[in-house]
Amino acid sequence: MVKCLKIKIYGRVQGVSFRYFAKQKADELGLCGWARNENDGAVYIEAEGEEEKLKQFLDYCRQGPRWARIEKVDYEYGEKLKKYKNFGYEF
């Protein structure tokens, strides 16, 4: 079943290519959505796809790229889809 996943990752997650690595993993898993840096220093991600693929993506986000230091990950699953066409990120 296709679901959406909203993730907010806290810690040293900006300036370490987190959005780029999230896009690579999302593309690999066939997920759509986007990622952006937040003003509070976190990274916010919305992703849509099969539930099992979203779980794999969430596990990846909990680890992040090797330069990141993850302190906390908030997330929630939902069923209301925005029907993204691909995965992108804001600068």
Backbone as numpy.savetxt, mean C-alpha at the origin, in Angstrom:
# Nx Ny Nz CAx CAy CAz Cx Cy Cz
-12.86 -13.15 -3.95 -13.70 -11.95 -3.95 -12.82 -10.71 -3.95
-13.17 -9.76 -4.78 -12.42 -8.51 -4.88 -12.82 -7.59 -3.73
-11.80 -7.06 -3.06 -12.01 -6.15 -1.93 -11.08 -4.96 -2.06
-11.27 -4.01 -1.17 -10.33 -2.89 -1.09 -9.61 -2.95 0.25
-8.44 -2.38 0.28 -7.61 -2.35 1.47 -7.04 -0.96 1.61
-7.23 -0.35 2.77 -6.66 0.95 3.07 -5.59 0.75 4.14
-4.39 1.26 3.87 -3.25 1.04 4.75 -2.60 2.38 5.07
-2.23 2.59 6.32 -1.42 3.75 6.70 -0.22 3.23 7.46
0.97 3.54 6.94 2.22 3.02 7.48 2.99 4.16 8.12
3.39 3.96 9.38 4.10 4.98 10.15 5.55 4.53 10.39
6.41 5.50 10.59 7.81 5.23 10.87 8.68 6.00 9.88
9.85 5.47 9.60 10.70 6.07 8.57 10.29 5.45 7.24
9.26 6.05 6.63 8.69 5.48 5.41 8.70 6.46 4.24
9.09 7.70 4.49 9.24 8.66 3.41 10.72 8.86 3.13
11.05 9.05 1.86 12.44 9.22 1.48 13.21 7.92 1.39
12.49 6.79 1.41 13.14 5.47 1.35 12.56 4.63 0.21
11.91 5.28 -0.75 11.31 4.64 -1.93 10.15 3.71 -1.60
9.44 3.99 -0.51 8.34 3.10 -0.11 7.25 3.05 -1.17
6.85 4.19 -1.69 5.77 4.21 -2.70 6.18 3.45 -3.95
7.42 3.62 -4.37 7.91 2.91 -5.55 7.88 1.40 -5.33
8.37 0.94 -4.18 8.37 -0.48 -3.88 6.95 -1.02 -3.72
6.03 -0.21 -3.17 4.64 -0.62 -3.07 4.04 -0.81 -4.47
4.36 0.09 -5.37 3.87 -0.04 -6.75 4.42 -1.30 -7.41
5.70 -1.57 -7.23 6.28 -2.78 -7.81 5.57 -4.03 -7.31
5.33 -4.10 -6.01 4.68 -5.27 -5.43 3.23 -5.36 -5.89
2.53 -4.22 -5.93 1.14 -4.21 -6.40 1.05 -4.67 -7.84
1.96 -4.19 -8.69 1.97 -4.63 -10.09 2.23 -6.13 -10.19
3.16 -6.61 -9.39 3.49 -8.04 -9.37 2.27 -8.88 -8.97
1.48 -8.38 -8.04 0.31 -9.11 -7.54 -0.96 -8.83 -8.34
-0.90 -7.91 -9.28 -2.07 -7.57 -10.09 -3.09 -6.71 -9.35
-2.61 -5.88 -8.43 -3.50 -5.01 -7.67 -3.56 -3.63 -8.31
-4.66 -2.92 -8.07 -4.82 -1.55 -8.54 -4.99 -0.64 -7.33
-4.69 0.65 -7.50 -4.83 1.60 -6.41 -3.78 2.68 -6.51
-3.33 3.18 -5.35 -2.34 4.24 -5.33 -1.72 4.36 -3.95
-0.61 5.12 -3.89 0.10 5.39 -2.64 0.52 6.85 -2.63
0.52 7.45 -1.44 0.99 8.84 -1.33 1.62 9.07 0.03
2.51 10.05 0.07 3.08 10.51 1.33 2.08 11.41 2.01
1.97 11.28 3.32 1.07 12.11 4.11 1.87 13.22 4.81
1.21 14.29 5.18 1.86 15.40 5.86 2.43 15.01 7.22
1.87 13.97 7.84 2.34 13.55 9.16 3.54 12.60 9.09
4.09 12.37 7.89 5.26 11.52 7.72 4.94 10.08 7.39
3.67 9.73 7.36 3.24 8.36 7.04 3.08 8.20 5.53
2.86 6.96 5.12 2.49 6.65 3.74 1.09 6.04 3.79
0.21 6.53 2.92 -1.16 6.03 2.84 -1.33 5.31 1.51
-1.95 4.13 1.55 -2.14 3.32 0.36 -3.58 2.83 0.30
-4.16 2.86 -0.89 -5.41 2.19 -1.18 -5.14 1.18 -2.27
-5.58 -0.05 -2.07 -5.37 -1.10 -3.05 -6.65 -1.91 -3.21
-6.87 -2.40 -4.42 -8.02 -3.24 -4.72 -7.56 -4.49 -5.44
-8.20 -5.61 -5.11 -7.86 -6.87 -5.76 -8.42 -8.04 -4.97
-7.98 -9.23 -5.36 -8.41 -10.45 -4.67 -7.89 -10.43 -3.24
-8.72 -10.91 -2.32 -8.39 -10.84 -0.89 -7.04 -11.47 -0.56
-6.74 -12.62 -1.13 -5.47 -13.29 -0.84 -4.28 -12.45 -1.31
-4.42 -11.81 -2.46 -3.34 -10.94 -2.96 -3.19 -9.70 -2.06
-4.31 -9.18 -1.56 -4.24 -8.03 -0.65 -3.54 -8.40 0.64
-3.76 -9.62 1.13 -3.08 -10.07 2.34 -1.58 -10.15 2.11
-1.17 -10.64 0.96 0.26 -10.69 0.62 0.84 -9.29 0.55
0.09 -8.37 -0.04 0.53 -6.99 -0.16 0.69 -6.34 1.21
-0.26 -6.59 2.09 -0.20 -6.05 3.45 1.04 -6.58 4.17
1.34 -7.87 4.03 2.55 -8.44 4.63 3.79 -7.72 4.12
3.82 -7.44 2.83 4.94 -6.72 2.25 5.06 -5.32 2.87
3.92 -4.64 3.00 3.93 -3.28 3.54 4.38 -3.27 5.00
4.15 -4.34 5.71 4.61 -4.43 7.10 6.14 -4.53 7.17
6.77 -4.98 6.10 8.23 -5.09 6.05 8.84 -3.87 5.38
8.27 -3.47 4.25 8.75 -2.31 3.51 10.11 -2.54 2.88
10.61 -1.54 2.17 11.95 -1.65 1.59 13.01 -1.66 2.70
14.19 -2.09 2.36 15.22 -2.30 3.39 15.61 -1.03 4.13
15.39 0.14 3.55 15.77 1.40 4.20 14.70 1.91 5.15
13.51 1.32 5.06 12.39 1.78 5.90 12.51 1.22 7.32
11.87 1.91 8.24 11.73 1.41 9.61 10.26 1.56 9.97
9.56 0.45 9.95 8.12 0.46 10.19 7.87 0.46 11.70
7.09 1.43 12.15 6.74 1.50 13.57 5.32 1.02 13.83
4.43 1.29 12.88 3.03 0.91 13.08 2.34 0.85 11.72
1.40 -0.08 11.57 0.61 -0.21 10.35 -0.86 -0.30 10.75
-1.64 0.67 10.30 -3.09 0.62 10.47 -3.69 0.20 9.13
-4.71 -0.63 9.18 -5.34 -1.05 7.92 -6.79 -1.45 8.16
-7.54 -1.41 7.07 -8.91 -1.89 7.11 -9.30 -2.39 5.72
-10.05 -3.48 5.72 -10.60 -4.03 4.49 -12.00 -3.49 4.30
-12.40 -3.36 3.06 -13.75 -2.92 2.74 -14.22 -3.59 1.46
-15.47 -3.35 1.15 -16.03 -3.94 -0.07 -16.46 -2.90 -1.08
-16.44 -1.62 -0.69 -16.80 -0.55 -1.62 -15.59 -0.24 -2.50
-15.69 -0.56 -3.77 -14.57 -0.42 -4.70 -14.64 0.89 -5.47
-13.48 1.44 -5.76 -13.38 2.63 -6.60 -13.01 2.25 -8.03
-12.70 0.97 -8.24 -12.41 0.41 -9.57 -11.25 1.12 -10.26
-10.12 1.17 -9.56 -8.90 1.72 -10.14 -8.48 0.88 -11.33
-7.82 1.51 -12.29 -7.38 0.81 -13.51 -5.96 0.27 -13.40
-5.14 0.86 -12.53 -3.75 0.44 -12.35 -3.30 0.90 -10.97
-2.02 0.79 -10.69 -1.48 1.25 -9.41 -0.50 2.39 -9.68
-0.70 3.50 -9.00 0.17 4.65 -9.18 0.54 5.25 -7.83
1.32 6.30 -7.88 1.64 7.01 -6.65 1.83 8.48 -6.94
1.52 9.27 -5.92 1.64 10.72 -6.04 3.02 11.16 -5.58
3.50 12.23 -6.18 4.79 12.80 -5.79 4.60 13.84 -4.74
